[in-house]
Amino acid sequence: MRTALVIGTGLIGTSAALALTERGVTVHLADHDPEQARTAAALGAGTDEAPDGPVDLAVVAAPPALVADVLADAMARGLARGYIDVASVKGGPRRELEARGLDLSAYIGTHPMSGREKSGPLAATADLFEGRPWVLTPTRDTDTEVLNLALELVSHCRAVPVVMDADAHDRAVALVSHMPHLVSSMVAARLEHAEEAAVRLCGQGIRDVTRIAASDPRMWIDILSANPGPVADLLTDVAADLEETVRALRALQSTDEDKRREGGTGIAEVLRRGNAGQVRVPGKHGSAPRSYETVAVLIDDQPGQLARIFADAGRAGVNVEDVRIEHATGQQAGLVQLMVEPKAAAVLTAALKERGWAIRQ
């Protein structure tokens, strides 16, 4: 791939353009808002000038509801040898294109499984997709050259290609992305009118659960409007679990010992199923989940503290596999939780203590 055209310079489109530009691909940028394309160009994502002729690959980074229109227009104008889209829903756009009678041999639907709570070109980064799954949904009609161009794009973005059927993809993202986002929003909505004294008690748990609720509502309306059925089916199951959980909690309020025992069994079953599901979430780089030990370090909220901790861990020869930060309420301090291999926990603890860090046991 030597040339590409990115149509839509939001977070995903601009991030892909940045990655391609880093790999030496000449990238042309287009957007319904020329100012947004100019912003992406100023960030080094490419040029907002139109290409002289057909490019190797056109990347359509438009909302799901607009994908078919944008793709059909690009194909009619012969803008590229191959076409892909990066929308989060795959079945609907393909069926819409098929209904228009278009030759789809030069098209493949794709979806990079990565994003941020922020949107727009200013939120874009060249490493947004690194190590993340990038779903490809070819059909029997997909031209081999187009599939290879899509795979080259995924490689340039340092993502991991995953081949799926389009409708299976839509059911999967409803489960692991769309439904959880709505649940997160519903939990966060409980805080909107909560008493200030209660909100001040928020810790890392509620931050984890509600983090994705900070995303742009307009973007998510577009996404959910394109995949409402599978999401509604999953929420029906969640609603049934909620009803059972409420019934079990009410039973725990009872003075009847048998009802209390039944309620406890119901809650235990919900928590057991949650444990069983959580352990199936892939670990780092999509690998099987692994168990780590946590070394908790108390730090002051001052510049350079995190850098010092990581430098000291490096000097001890310990690789930090993951990190979490919990900020203290009303204090300029926090707790850094360093996740390391079990055999490295004692080594890291001793090394950090020796360098003056306060370790929380």
C-alpha positions in Angstrom: 0.0 0.0 0.0 1.4 3.3 -1.1 -1.6 5.6 -1.0 -4.8 5.8 1.1 -7.8 8.0 1.5 -9.3 8.4 4.9 -12.9 9.7 4.7 -13.9 10.9 8.2 -11.3 12.4 10.4 -12.6 11.7 13.9 -10.8 9.6 16.5 -10.7 6.4 14.5 -10.0 7.8 11.1 -7.3 10.2 12.2 -5.6 7.5 14.4 -5.5 5.1 11.4 -4.2 8.0 9.2 -1.4 8.8 11.8 -0.4 5.1 11.9 -0.3 4.8 8.1 1.7 8.1 7.7 4.2 6.8 10.2 4.7 3.8 8.0 5.4 5.9 4.9 2.0 5.7 3.3 0.8 8.9 1.5 -2.6 9.6 3.2 -5.3 11.9 1.9 -7.9 13.2 4.3 -11.5 14.1 3.7 -14.4 15.0 6.0 -17.8 16.6 5.7 -16.3 19.3 7.9 -13.2 20.6 6.1 -11.9 22.2 9.3 -11.8 18.8 11.0 -9.8 17.4 8.0 -7.4 20.4 8.3 -7.0 19.8 12.0 -6.0 16.1 11.3 -3.6 17.2 8.6 -2.0 19.7 11.0 -1.5 16.8 13.5 0.6 15.0 10.8 -2.1 12.5 9.7 -1.7 13.4 6.0 -2.8 16.0 3.6 -6.3 17.4 3.2 -5.7 17.8 -0.6 -7.6 15.5 -2.9 -5.6 12.7 -4.5 -4.8 13.0 -8.2 -6.3 9.6 -9.0 -7.5 6.4 -7.4 -5.6 5.5 -4.2 -4.8 2.0 -3.1 -7.3 1.9 -0.2 -10.2 4.1 0.9 -10.9 3.9 4.6 -14.5 5.1 5.5 -14.6 6.2 9.1 -18.2 7.5 9.2 -21.0 6.7 11.7 -22.8 3.4 11.0 -25.9 5.1 9.6 -23.8 7.0 7.0 -21.4 4.2 6.0 -23.5 2.9 3.0 -24.0 6.4 1.6 -20.4 7.4 1.9 -19.1 4.0 0.5 -21.6 4.1 -2.4 -20.5 7.6 -3.3 -16.8 6.7 -3.1 -17.3 3.6 -5.3 -19.3 5.6 -7.8 -16.4 8.1 -8.1 -13.8 5.4 -8.4 -11.7 6.8 -5.5 -9.8 3.6 -4.8 -8.8 0.1 -5.7 -10.2 -1.2 -2.4 -12.7 0.0 0.2 -13.1 -0.7 3.8 -15.2 0.9 6.6 -14.3 0.9 10.3 -17.8 1.3 11.8 -18.7 -0.6 14.9 -21.6 -2.5 13.2 -21.1 -4.7 10.2 -24.3 -6.5 9.1 -26.5 -3.5 8.5 -24.2 -1.5 6.2 -23.4 -4.5 4.1 -27.1 -5.4 3.6 -27.8 -1.8 2.6 -25.0 -1.8 0.1 -26.3 -5.1 -1.3 -29.8 -3.7 -1.6 -28.3 -1.0 -3.9 -27.0 -3.6 -6.2 -23.3 -2.6 -5.8 -20.4 -4.8 -6.8 -18.9 -5.5 -3.3 -15.9 -7.5 -4.5 -13.7 -4.4 -3.8 -15.2 -3.9 -0.3 -14.6 -5.5 3.1 -16.2 -4.4 6.4 -13.8 -4.0 9.3 -14.0 -2.9 12.9 -11.0 -2.0 15.1 -11.8 -2.9 18.7 -10.3 0.2 20.2 -11.3 3.6 21.2 -11.4 6.3 23.9 -14.0 8.2 25.8 -12.9 11.3 23.8 -13.7 11.9 20.2 -12.4 14.0 17.3 -9.0 14.3 15.7 -7.4 15.9 18.7 -8.0 12.7 20.7 -6.3 10.5 18.0 -3.0 8.7 18.5 -0.9 6.5 16.1 -0.8 3.7 18.7 -4.5 3.6 19.4 -4.9 0.1 17.8 -1.6 -1.4 18.9 -2.2 -5.0 20.2 -6.0 -4.6 19.8 -8.2 -6.9 17.8 -9.2 -5.6 14.4 -12.2 -7.6 13.0 -12.4 -8.3 9.3 -15.7 -9.6 7.7 -14.9 -10.9 4.2 -17.4 -12.8 2.2 -17.0 -15.3 -0.7 -17.2 -12.3 -3.1 -14.3 -10.3 -1.5 -11.4 -9.8 -3.8 -8.1 -11.3 -2.5 -6.3 -8.1 -3.3 -8.7 -6.1 -1.2 -8.4 -8.5 1.7 -4.6 -8.2 1.5 -4.8 -4.4 1.5 -7.0 -4.6 4.7 -4.6 -6.9 6.3 -1.7 -4.5 5.4 -3.6 -1.7 7.1 -4.1 -3.7 10.2 -0.4 -4.6 10.2 0.6 -0.9 9.8 -1.6 -0.1 12.8 0.0 -2.9 14.8 -3.4 -4.4 15.5 -4.3 -8.1 15.6 -6.5 -9.3 12.6 -9.6 -11.4 13.5 -11.9 -12.8 10.8 -15.6 -13.1 11.6 -19.0 -13.3 10.0 -20.6 -9.8 9.9 -23.7 -10.8 11.9 -21.7 -12.8 14.4 -19.6 -9.7 14.9 -22.6 -7.6 15.6 -23.8 -10.1 18.3 -20.4 -10.2 19.8 -19.9 -6.4 20.1 -23.4 -6.1 21.5 -22.2 -8.4 24.3 -18.7 -7.0 25.0 -19.2 -3.3 24.1 -22.7 -2.0 23.4 -24.6 -3.6 26.3 -21.9 -2.9 28.9 -21.9 0.8 27.8 -25.6 1.2 28.5 -25.2 -0.6 31.8 -22.4 1.7 32.8 -24.5 4.7 31.8 -27.4 3.5 33.9 -25.1 3.0 37.0 -23.6 6.5 36.4 -27.1 7.9 36.1 -27.8 7.0 39.7 -25.1 9.5 40.7 -26.7 12.5 38.9 -29.0 13.5 41.7 -27.3 11.6 44.6 -26.4 13.5 47.8 -23.0 15.2 47.7 -22.0 13.4 50.9 -22.6 10.0 49.1 -20.8 11.0 45.9 -17.7 12.1 47.9 -17.3 8.5 49.0 -16.8 7.3 45.4 -13.7 5.1 45.1 -11.9 3.1 42.4 -14.7 0.6 42.1 -17.4 3.1 40.9 -14.8 4.8 38.7 -14.1 1.5 37.0 -17.8 0.7 36.4 -18.7 4.2 35.1 -15.5 5.1 33.1 -17.0 4.4 29.7 -20.2 6.3 30.6 -18.2 9.5 29.9 -18.2 8.8 26.1 -19.9 11.1 23.6 -23.7 10.4 23.7 -24.2 11.5 20.0 -21.7 8.9 18.9 -23.3 6.2 20.9 -26.8 7.0 19.6 -25.4 6.3 16.1 -23.8 3.0 17.3 -26.8 1.7 19.2 -29.3 2.7 16.4 -27.3 0.4 14.1 -27.4 -2.6 16.4 -30.6 -2.3 18.5 -31.8 -5.9 18.3 -28.9 -7.8 19.8 -28.4 -5.2 22.5 -32.1 -5.3 23.5 -31.9 -9.1 23.7 -28.9 -8.9 26.1 -30.5 -6.2 28.2 -33.6 -8.5 28.5 -31.4 -11.1 30.0 -29.8 -8.5 32.3 -33.2 -7.3 33.4 -34.2 -10.9 34.3 -31.1 -11.2 36.4 -31.8 -7.9 38.1 -35.3 -9.1 38.9 -34.0 -12.2 40.5 -31.3 -10.3 42.4 -33.9 -7.8 43.8 -36.1 -10.7 44.8 -33.1 -12.3 46.6 -32.2 -9.0 48.4 -35.8 -8.6 49.5 -35.7 -12.1 50.9 -32.6 -11.2 52.9 -34.7 -8.5 54.7 -37.2 -11.1 55.8 -37.5 -12.3 59.4 -38.2 -15.8 58.0 -35.0 -17.8 58.2 -35.9 -20.0 55.2 -36.5 -16.9 53.1 -33.2 -15.4 54.3 -31.4 -18.6 53.4 -33.0 -18.6 49.9 -32.0 -15.0 49.4 -28.4 -15.6 50.4 -28.3 -18.5 47.9 -29.6 -16.3 45.2 -27.0 -13.6 45.8 -24.2 -16.1 46.0 -25.3 -17.5 42.6 -25.2 -14.1 41.0 -21.7 -13.4 42.4 -20.5 -16.9 41.4 -21.7 -16.4 37.8 -20.0 -13.0 37.8 -16.7 -14.6 38.9 -17.0 -17.3 36.2 -17.6 -14.7 33.5 -14.9 -12.3 34.6 -12.1 -14.9 34.4 -12.9 -15.4 30.7 -11.9 -11.8 29.9 -8.6 -12.0 28.0 -5.5 -10.8 29.6 -2.7 -8.6 28.2 -2.3 -8.6 24.4 -5.4 -10.9 24.1 -3.7 -13.8 25.9 -5.3 -16.0 28.5 -6.0 -14.2 31.7 -3.2 -14.6 34.3 -3.1 -14.1 38.1 -0.8 -11.3 39.4 0.2 -10.2 42.8 -0.4 -6.6 43.8 2.2 -4.4 45.5 0.4 -1.3 46.8 2.5 1.9 47.2 1.4 5.1 49.0 2.5 8.2 47.1 2.1 11.9 47.3 0.3 13.7 44.4 3.5 15.4 43.1 5.2 15.5 39.7 7.5 12.6 38.9 6.3 10.2 41.6 5.1 7.6 39.1 8.2 7.9 37.0 10.3 7.2 40.1 8.3 4.1 41.1 8.6 2.6 37.6 12.3 3.5 37.5 12.9 1.8 40.8 10.9 -1.3 39.7 13.1 -1.4 36.6 16.3 -1.2 38.7 15.0 -4.2 40.7 14.5 -6.1 37.4 10.8 -6.3 37.9 8.3 -5.9 35.0 5.1 -4.1 36.0 2.3 -6.0 34.2 -0.5 -3.6 35.0 -1.1 -0.6 37.2 -4.1 1.1 38.9 -4.2 4.4 40.8 -6.7 5.1 43.6 -6.8 8.7 44.7 -7.4 9.5 48.3 -10.6 11.5 49.1 -9.7 15.1 50.3 -6.0 14.5 50.3 -3.1 15.1 47.9 -2.2 11.5 48.0 -3.0 8.2 46.5 -2.4 4.4 46.3 -0.6 3.0 43.3 -1.3 -0.7 42.8 1.5 -2.4 40.8 0.5 -5.8 39.4 3.5 -8.2 39.0 4.2 -11.9 38.5 3.7 -13.6 41.9 7.4 -14.6 42.1 8.4 -10.9 41.7 6.2 -9.4 44.4 8.5 -10.0 47.3 11.5 -8.7 45.2 9.7 -5.5 44.3 8.4 -5.0 47.8 11.8 -5.2 49.3 13.4 -3.0 46.6 10.8 -0.3 47.0 11.0 -0.3 50.8 14.8 0.0 50.5 14.3 3.1 48.4 12.0 4.7 50.9 8.6 4.0 49.5 5.7 3.3 51.9 4.2 -0.1 51.1 0.7 -0.9 52.1 0.4 -4.5 53.3 
